[in-house]
């Protein structure tokens, strides 16, 4: 089976899929009498079709690597952001929004522990991929009426292998 190349997560490389949430790559300004740096407007939260914003914590267990990527999902009615809470790196597998993606359209990124991601509404992605240990993520997404999760499963002859980065 073909292997999925893992790229370094950058704002430019991830732009077709969403936003990178990181103060390292962002401008700031001072607030609260100069005692606080505000890293402003880091991601676009989308709650389409009358939804509302949810804030959740997901506890992700690392999977076995090499991992066969057999499925992706998307949230057509809102964005979904993942912000690591323990500063651990993790993997991100995505394909651009649109019709059902093919495995050859997938891209993989390794995120540092100080980088979050915000998938734009409709962006295809694999569920969260913890690497080192059970990891908590602050997740901001859409709640409300209407189904907001579509899944696509690849056939066994079309899946890609994702290896754990060194």
Secondary structure, 3 states (H helix, E strand, C coil): CCECCEEECCHHHHCCCEEEECCCCCCCEEEHHHCEEECCCCCCCCECCCCEEEEEEEEECCCCCCEEECEEEECCCECEEEEECCCCCEEEEEECCCCCCCHHHCEEEEECCCCEEEECCCCEECCCEECCCCEEEEEEEEECCCCCCEEEECCCCCCEEECCCC
